[in-house]
Amino acid sequence: MNRRAFIATLPALGLARSLLAASNSPGSRIGICTFSCHQHWKAVASKQENVKFNDALSFLRYARELGAQGVQTALRSKDAVAAKQIRSLTEQTNGYYEGELSLPKNRSDLAGFETDVRLTREAGATVARGVLSNGRRYEVFKTLEDFHSFQAQAKQTLQLVEPVLRRHRLKLAIENHKDYTTDELLDLMAKIGSEWIGVLVDTGNNMALLEEPHGVIEKLAPFALSVHLKDMAVQPCADGFLLSEVPLGTGMLDLTRIVHALLRANRSIVFNLEMATRDPLTVPCLTPGYWASFGADRKTAYLDAMMQRVKANPPRGPIPQMTGKPVAQQLAEEETNNRQGLAWMQKHIHS
């Protein structure tokens, strides 16, 4: 089947996924993902004192104290007892757990991946996050050929893991992770064509690829298995623009439109807050290297429109800046932002 035929299958495949999700719908839930506590996890890794969690179970307890119903995080352990403790806590508190999985690089990694899938299911997850690239497209890939090689390998990886996911009945949500454009990710979903592999919709990431965010979300929504909910701020800089997560409701995104689009597609979708309290990211779209892994016509189609959006949407307030601040202050500001985000979600998603 050629690309045109694949794209033609998307509406029907998306509808099928939406109906499948709705048929098992317990209602949407709200929680928090690993990276929303990025500064805390860094403090754990560097063995800072007075951290409030240090593993998946204590992170879940911490998240519940903040007002989350659950978490999306890796187990960080091969211990079946720890997995069962997470499941027990979510069942006792009517919470949820979504996993995170590292995808195998080749067939020799598959046994370890299956162990992780089994433990993730034992912890109570029915959905787990995955990424195809850990880096940003414009930083990792130096040519379009490099990116095409990555695409081919990513497709092979998903084909390799699909039978494992199906056997254990765990759905894998692939994040739009500043790597694939929306159309490329939709094309990949059509080629894989499995109910066990869908999309984790991050509401801000594709802005780094200069795509209009609301359109991205509405196109990906039929394939959505989970969400990273964030609000965004932009401001121009010499190489392009700065991109920042900001507290929900204070940025440039129409979050009501976004939430409704995702709920229409999947009533049981989980909204995981991802409020990254960190320095702004530079998106160097005014430099030649940024465009090296894209097709020749993309710059003409996207650059001017994105820079106009940047100009038209200056930040509405201060944006997070972490450099130079003591660890204790970074952790306090991160927790404040997460509490605010969860309160916004309680009011606007669960009200």
Order of alpha helices (4+ residues) and beta strands (2+ residues): alpha-beta-alpha-alpha-beta-alpha-beta-alpha-beta-alpha-alpha-beta-alpha-beta-alpha-beta-beta-beta-alpha-beta-beta-alpha-alpha
